[in-house]
Amino acid sequence: MIRITPALGLIPVILSSGVGPEPQRPLTTVVGGLFSTTLLTLIVRALFIGIFSRSIIKRAVDQKG
């Protein structure tokens, strides 16, 4: 939520055209970075946790049995 709010707030800057928004165009990289890091945090981190927790549980069961 903390990362998504600024990214959504900067969408009008990205979509605007005309004379005024040229100095603000570099902010588009910030928005892309916010979205990509949010997705990486939510998806990749969850995948790693799922993979490693299964392997740890499997090892624990193998050692007991």
C-alpha positions in Angstrom: 0.0 0.0 0.0 2.8 2.4 0.8 4.5 1.9 -2.6 1.3 1.8 -4.6 -0.1 5.1 -3.4 2.7 7.3 -4.8 2.7 5.4 -8.0 -1.0 5.9 -8.5 -0.6 9.6 -7.6 2.0 10.0 -10.4 -0.1 8.5 -13.1 -1.6 11.8 -14.2 1.9 13.2 -14.6 2.8 10.3 -16.9 -0.4 10.7 -19.0 -0.4 14.4 -19.3 0.9 16.1 -22.5 1.7 19.6 -23.4 4.2 22.3 -22.4 4.2 21.9 -18.6 5.0 18.2 -17.9 8.4 17.9 -19.6 10.4 18.5 -16.5 8.4 15.9 -14.7 8.9 13.1 -17.3 11.8 11.6 -15.4 9.3 10.7 -12.7 8.0 7.9 -15.0 11.1 5.9 -14.1 10.2 6.3 -10.5 6.7 5.0 -11.1 8.1 2.0 -13.0 10.5 1.2 -10.2 7.7 1.4 -7.6 5.5 -0.9 -9.6 8.2 -3.4 -10.4 9.6 -3.6 -6.9 6.1 -4.0 -5.5 5.4 -6.9 -7.8 8.8 -8.5 -7.1 8.1 -8.2 -3.4 4.7 -9.6 -3.5 5.2 -12.5 -6.0 8.9 -13.5 -5.9 9.2 -13.3 -2.2 6.1 -15.4 -1.7 7.4 -18.0 -4.2 10.7 -18.3 -2.3 9.0 -18.6 1.0 6.8 -21.4 -0.4 9.7 -23.3 -1.9 12.0 -23.1 1.1 9.2 -23.8 3.6 8.3 -27.0 1.8 11.9 -28.2 1.7 12.4 -27.4 5.4 9.3 -29.3 6.3 10.3 -32.2 4.1 13.7 -32.4 5.7 12.2 -32.4 9.2 9.8 -35.2 8.3 12.6 -37.3 6.7 14.8 -36.9 9.8 12.0 -38.0 12.2 11.0 -41.0 10.0 
